[in-house]
């Protein structure tokens, strides 16, 4: 799995360099970590970057966050509630 503990540093490095798939996967890791609590703000951050890079799965993931309204200050993370962009 891309976001497992051993591969996470590589995933982060790839995401920081602009790899949209890595950005999406890192968002997944923060949304549903193997252990510990989810970090919805970090998930939104990485999914937003992936979306801006053209990752369509990230668009769906951001829509899920908007739908669930998980207590995340969505507009602060560049996500406007009720918008599709």
For each residue, the residues with C-beta under 8 A, 3 or more apart:
1: 4 7
2: 7 11 22 25 29
3: 7 8 11 25 26 28 29 33 34
4: 1 7 8 34
5: 8 34
6:
7: 1 2 3 4 10 11
8: 3 4 5 11 12 29
9: 12 13
10: 7 13 14
11: 2 3 7 8 14 15 22 25 26 29
12: 8 9 15 16 22 26
13: 9 10 16 17
14: 10 11 17 19 22
15: 11 12 18 19 22 23 25 26 46 49
16: 12 13
17: 13 14
18: 15 23 53
19: 14 15 22 23
20: 23 24 49 50 53 54 55 58
21: 24 25 50 55
22: 2 11 12 14 15 19 25 26
23: 15 18 19 20 26 27 46 47 49 50 53 55 58
24: 20 21 27 28 46 47 50 55 57 58 61
25: 2 3 11 15 21 22 28 29
26: 3 11 12 15 22 23 29 30 46
27: 23 24 30 31 42 43 44 45 46 47 50 58 61
28: 3 24 25 31 32 43 61
29: 2 3 8 11 25 26 32 33
30: 26 27 33 38 39 40 42 43 46
31: 27 28 38 39 40 43 61
32: 28 29 38
33: 3 29 30 36 37 38 39
34: 3 4 5
35:
36: 33
37: 33
38: 30 31 32 33 43
39: 30 31 33 42 43
40: 30 31 43 44 65 70 71 72
41: 44 45 72 73 77
42: 27 30 39 45 46
43: 27 28 30 31 38 39 40 46 47 61 65
44: 27 40 41 47 48 62 65 72 74 77 79
45: 27 41 42 48 49 77
46: 15 23 24 26 27 30 42 43 49 50
47: 23 24 27 43 44 50 51 58 61 62 65
48: 44 45 51 52 58 62 77 78 79
49: 15 20 23 45 46 52 53 58
50: 20 21 23 24 27 46 47 53 55 57 58
51: 47 48 54 55 58 59 62
52: 48 49
53: 18 20 23 49 50
54: 20 51
55: 20 21 23 24 50 51 58 59
56: 59 60
57: 24 50 60 61
58: 20 23 24 27 47 48 49 50 51 55 61 62
59: 51 55 56 62 63 84
60: 56 57 63 64
61: 24 27 28 31 43 47 57 58 64 65
62: 44 47 48 51 58 59 65 66 79
63: 59 60 66 67 84
64: 60 61 67 68
65: 40 43 44 47 61 62 68 69 70 72 74 79
66: 62 63 69 74 79 81 82
67: 63 64
68: 64 65
69: 65 66 72 74 81
70: 40 65
71: 40
72: 40 41 44 65 69 77
73: 41 76 77
74: 44 65 66 69 77 79 80 81
75: 78 79 80 81
76: 73
77: 41 44 45 48 72 73 74
78: 48 75
79: 44 48 62 65 66 74 75 83
80: 74 75 83 85
81: 66 69 74 75
82: 66
83: 79 80
84: 59 63
85: 80
